[in-house]
Amino acid sequence: MRKLVVAAVICSMVGGAGMALATNGDNLMGIGPVSRGMGGVGIAAPQDSLTAIFNNPAALGACPCGEKSESIFGATIFDPTVTGRITMPTPMGPVTTENTSGGQAYIIPAVGVTMAINEMWRMGVGAYGVSGLGTDYRDKGWDLDGDPSNGYEGDLYTRLEIMKFAGMVSCQVAESLSLGAALHGSYNNLDLEQGGSHDYGVGGQIGVLLNLGTVAIGASYTTPQKATHQKVFDLDGDGTQDDLSLEAPASYGVGVAVTPTEKTLIEVDATYLDWAAAEGYEDFDWDSQWVFAIGAQLQATDKVAVRCGFNYGENPVKEHNGWNPSATKSVQGKDVPMFGYEMLRIIGFPAIVESHATVGVSYQVAEDMSLHLGYMHAFENTVSETSAGGPMAITLESDLEEDSYSFSMAWAF
């Protein structure tokens, strides 16, 4: 019980931190340097408690710490590079304005504790930044008011941050089969330059793990998790701040891990993120997304393990070519000016990166203590769309490239 109290206190200490742009849609690509160093895998063979807590509750007993309890504290420094361009018609011809988003680096915390109840049952708790995105074009002359003729006076600023808290149990129902379930709570904050509007969400996760020795197969399902941000922005321009609901999508994942030698691990995961059925993301016309990840780990020496990985998920933000700048778009019962709607999609929330390369390393400092480092690079991707109007058309475009640096410390006890 004392261990659980300590874990809960640690989790509450990091609950207020936030993040900006993410990697698979607006979801982070794995939690902690171990998973991120392997491309975000961990459904079938998690190599630390953070990975198991995030990917598959059934795998709590499959971590290398074995029957011991394990606590981990980690953080990720997230460094996106975002550039937006708007091309507007003028009497002298099209004019393009380019700006780079401010707010270049963000710190994302993660804490996890797992412990054995008995030979059959294991439990865990965790708190981690799981999702977020946004851009900062304040003082750049861009806004979301939807009137292209006004010179874009004002600011364009968007920030979504989601911190998740999880409590879970796993049960070893047979020698090779374990089942797990988790209860998730989340803190969600959305700011569209009108001040942050926060809400709390509740969801769950279930998982299964089949361990056949040199091959392990895992699967997990995470429920949608809805938050309603009250009075966050005047969507329809009637002078009243409107509410906007955003729902973290349902997630379906499966992974297969192979250990061809005692010192080598290879895992392949596939995850389906159902953005197209999630409230808010459906309104802003996101496609559902398959994410494929592969990661490898080599135990180079008794104390050093090295990792690499690759992760790919097709950009979920649809390109709308031929939209009418003078029209409106219905969003959750509000008639939003089409120009502002497309600005928010393409310039405000460009969650568009697709390909990620990762590396990582761990060092066993002592018998019960280890250090972990991970690095991820998301290669630049571009989204671009042009309105109707021929020579009077408007073009909106964003580029996104990301780097992240993760570290954690783990103690087995």
Secondary structure by P-SEA (a helix, b strand, c coil): caaaaaaaaaaaaaccccccccccccccccccaaaaaaccccccccccaaaaaccccccccccccccbbbbbbbccbbbbbbbbbbbbbccccbbbbbbbbcccbbbbbbbbbbbbcccccccccccccccccccccccccccccccccccccbbbbbbbbbbbbbbbccccccccbbbbcbbbbbbbbbbcccccccccccccccbbbbbcccbbbbbbcccbbbbbbccccccccccbbbbbbbbccbbbbccccccccccbbbbbbbbbbccccccccccccccbbbbbbbbccccccccbbbbcbbbbbcccbbbbccccccbbbbcccccccaaaaaaaacccccccccccccccccccccccbbbbbbbbbbcbbbbbbbccccccbbbbbbbbbbbbbbbbccccc
